[in-house]
Amino acid sequence: KDAPIFLWVHLFDAHERYQEHAGKRFGRGPSALYDGEIAFVDKQIGQIAAYVAKWKRTRPLAWIVHGSHGEGFAEHATKGHGTELYEEMLRVPLVVVLPEGKTGRYEASAVTTLDLAPTVLGLAGASAEGVTGISLVAHARLDAEAPKHGPVFAYGPKRAAVIDWPLKLIVQDRKKQNRNFLFDLAIDPREEKDLSNERVDDVTRLEKLLSDLAPTP
């Protein structure tokens, strides 16, 4: 019928323990199995999209595909997720396909998965009052007047991070003195060069953002 439809599908396959899928082999070891799981999930999304494309509906259709978290494979001497706040854990795919939308990438600032709920509400023309995050509809449309997204925050055990694109500060909570790590993600996406000693003013500014603006974990 013509009633609006909202469909949410959670594909959990790209998660420990990784399974091997026929025809989806990317080598040996955990990271190869993980890549195979991602390829398997991609295939499932493709099958869903192909089925939906056969619907005889006149209403406009929007797609949002996103990850919830990444996985570490010893890039920073850590495996899995849920402990560290490096990009291999935090940076996830976010693909938004809108009716008559443009093709491109939004790169003006970082966004957060907290923005997904207000984005869905924005597409539906519903109120997002009291909902955390902001609607990314204008950003997904690559609207030149879309407001720049503010800083985004992340938390882990005894650590917190703030990304004010392109700078990212990770603060590790220690008994005597916190340990800071500062990265410029635009030129160092793998977070290999800590700039905290070279850019003290930026560290101070981002620390203040964490203390003043970060929501309660």
C-alpha positions as CSV (number, residue, x, y, z in Angstrom):
1,K,0.0,0.0,0.0
2,D,1.0,3.7,-0.1
3,A,1.6,4.1,3.6
4,P,5.1,5.3,4.5
5,I,7.5,2.5,5.3
6,F,10.6,2.6,7.6
7,L,12.8,-0.5,7.5
8,W,15.8,-1.0,9.8
9,V,18.1,-4.0,9.2
10,H,21.0,-4.8,11.5
11,L,23.6,-7.0,9.8
12,F,25.8,-8.3,12.6
13,D,28.1,-10.6,10.5
14,A,31.2,-8.3,10.5
15,H,31.7,-9.0,14.1
16,E,33.7,-11.5,16.2
17,R,33.8,-14.4,15.8
18,Y,34.5,-14.0,12.1
19,Q,33.1,-16.7,9.7
20,E,34.5,-17.6,6.3
21,H,32.1,-17.2,3.4
22,A,32.4,-19.1,0.1
23,G,33.9,-16.9,-2.6
24,K,34.8,-14.1,-0.1
25,R,38.4,-14.9,0.7
26,F,40.9,-12.1,1.1
27,G,43.9,-14.0,2.4
28,R,44.8,-15.5,5.8
29,G,44.3,-14.3,9.4
30,P,41.7,-12.4,11.3
31,S,41.8,-9.2,9.2
32,A,41.3,-11.2,6.0
33,L,38.3,-13.0,7.6
34,Y,37.0,-9.6,8.7
35,D,37.2,-8.3,5.1
36,G,35.3,-11.4,4.0
37,E,32.6,-10.6,6.5
38,I,32.3,-7.1,5.2
39,A,32.1,-8.3,1.6
40,F,29.3,-10.7,2.7
41,V,27.4,-7.9,4.3
42,D,27.8,-5.8,1.2
43,K,26.2,-8.6,-0.8
44,Q,23.2,-8.8,1.6
45,I,22.7,-5.0,1.2
46,G,22.8,-5.4,-2.5
47,Q,20.1,-8.1,-2.4
48,I,17.9,-5.9,-0.2
49,A,18.4,-3.0,-2.6
50,A,17.6,-5.2,-5.6
51,Y,14.4,-6.4,-4.0
52,V,13.3,-2.9,-2.9
53,A,13.9,-1.6,-6.5
54,K,11.1,-3.9,-7.7
55,W,8.5,-2.3,-5.5
56,K,5.9,-0.4,-7.4
57,R,5.7,2.6,-5.1
58,T,5.4,6.2,-6.1
59,R,6.9,7.5,-2.8
60,P,10.5,8.8,-2.8
61,L,13.0,6.4,-1.4
62,A,16.0,7.2,0.9
63,W,18.8,4.8,2.0
64,I,21.2,5.2,5.0
65,V,23.9,2.6,5.4
66,H,26.3,2.9,8.3
67,G,28.7,1.0,10.5
68,S,28.5,1.1,14.3
69,H,32.2,0.6,15.1
70,G,35.4,-0.6,13.5
71,E,38.0,-3.1,14.6
72,G,41.6,-2.8,15.6
73,F,44.1,-5.3,14.2
74,A,47.2,-4.2,16.2
75,E,47.5,-0.8,14.4
76,H,48.1,0.8,17.8
77,A,49.0,-2.4,19.7
78,T,45.3,-3.0,20.3
79,K,42.9,-5.5,18.8
80,G,39.1,-5.5,18.7
81,H,37.0,-2.5,19.8
82,G,35.5,-0.9,22.9
83,T,38.7,0.2,24.6
84,E,40.8,2.6,22.4
85,L,39.5,5.6,20.5
86,Y,41.7,5.5,17.4
87,E,40.3,5.8,13.9
88,E,40.3,2.1,13.2
89,M,37.6,1.8,15.9
90,L,35.8,5.1,15.4
91,R,35.7,5.8,11.7
92,V,32.8,3.9,10.1
93,P,31.1,4.0,6.7
94,L,28.1,6.4,6.3
95,V,26.4,6.4,3.0
96,V,23.2,8.4,2.5
97,V,21.3,8.1,-0.8
98,L,18.5,10.7,-1.2
99,P,16.0,11.2,-4.0
100,E,17.5,13.4,-6.6
101,G,20.6,13.7,-4.4
102,K,24.1,14.5,-5.7
103,T,27.0,12.1,-5.7
104,G,30.0,13.2,-3.6
105,R,31.6,13.3,-0.2
106,Y,31.0,15.6,2.8
107,E,34.4,16.5,4.1
108,A,34.0,19.8,5.8
109,S,33.9,18.3,9.3
110,A,33.4,15.1,11.2
111,V,29.9,13.8,12.0
112,T,28.6,11.2,14.4
113,T,26.2,8.3,14.3
114,L,24.2,10.2,16.9
115,D,23.1,12.3,14.0
116,L,21.3,9.4,12.3
117,A,18.0,9.6,14.3
118,P,17.5,13.4,13.6
119,T,18.5,12.7,10.0
120,V,15.7,10.1,9.6
121,L,13.3,12.4,11.4
122,G,14.3,15.3,9.1
123,L,13.7,13.1,6.0
124,A,10.2,12.3,7.4
125,G,9.4,15.9,8.1
126,A,9.0,15.1,11.8
127,S,10.2,17.0,14.8
128,A,13.5,16.1,16.3
129,E,13.0,18.1,19.5
130,G,14.8,16.5,22.4
131,V,16.8,14.1,20.2
132,T,20.6,14.2,20.4
133,G,22.5,15.1,17.3
134,I,21.7,17.1,14.2
135,S,20.0,16.3,10.9
136,L,22.5,15.6,8.1
137,V,19.9,16.0,5.3
138,A,21.5,19.3,4.1
139,H,25.0,17.8,4.4
140,A,24.0,14.7,2.5
141,R,22.6,16.8,-0.3
142,L,26.0,18.6,-0.4
143,D,24.2,21.9,0.2
144,A,26.8,24.7,0.1
145,E,24.9,26.4,3.0
146,A,24.8,23.3,5.2
147,P,26.1,24.4,8.6
148,K,29.5,23.1,9.6
149,H,29.1,20.3,12.1
150,G,30.4,21.1,15.5
151,P,33.0,18.9,17.5
152,V,32.1,15.3,18.0
153,F,33.0,13.2,21.1
154,A,33.8,9.6,21.9
155,Y,34.5,7.7,25.1
156,G,36.2,4.6,26.2
157,P,37.5,3.2,29.5
158,K,39.5,6.0,31.2
159,R,39.8,7.9,28.0
160,A,37.9,10.4,25.9
161,A,38.3,12.0,22.4
162,V,37.2,15.1,20.7
163,I,37.3,15.6,16.9
164,D,37.2,19.2,15.8
165,W,38.0,18.5,12.2
166,P,40.8,17.9,11.2
167,L,42.3,17.9,14.7
168,K,41.6,15.0,17.1
169,L,42.6,14.9,20.7
170,I,42.7,11.7,22.7
171,V,43.0,12.1,26.5
172,Q,43.9,9.1,28.6
173,D,43.0,9.4,32.3
174,R,46.0,8.6,34.5
175,K,46.4,9.0,38.3
176,K,49.2,11.6,38.3
177,Q,48.8,13.3,35.0
178,N,46.6,12.7,31.9
179,R,48.3,11.6,28.7
180,N,47.4,13.5,25.6
181,F,47.6,12.5,21.9
182,L,46.9,15.1,19.2
183,F,46.6,14.1,15.5
184,D,45.8,16.0,12.3
185,L,43.5,13.5,10.5
186,A,43.7,15.4,7.2
187,I,47.4,14.6,6.7
188,D,47.8,11.7,9.2
189,P,44.6,9.5,8.9
190,R,46.5,6.5,10.5
191,E,47.4,8.6,13.6
192,E,51.0,7.9,13.4
193,K,52.4,11.3,14.5
194,D,51.5,12.7,17.9
195,L,51.5,16.5,17.7
196,S,50.7,17.2,21.3
197,N,54.1,18.5,22.2
198,E,54.3,20.7,19.1
199,R,50.8,22.3,19.2
200,V,50.2,23.0,22.9
201,D,47.6,25.7,22.2
202,D,45.5,23.3,20.2
203,V,45.7,20.7,23.0
204,T,44.6,23.3,25.5
205,R,41.7,24.4,23.3
206,L,40.5,20.9,22.7
207,E,40.9,19.9,26.3
208,K,38.5,22.8,27.2
209,L,36.0,21.5,24.6
210,L,36.1,18.1,26.3
211,S,35.5,19.6,29.7
212,D,33.0,22.3,28.7
213,L,31.0,20.8,25.8
214,A,31.2,17.0,26.1
215,P,27.9,15.3,27.1
216,T,27.9,13.1,30.1
217,P,29.2,9.6,29.1
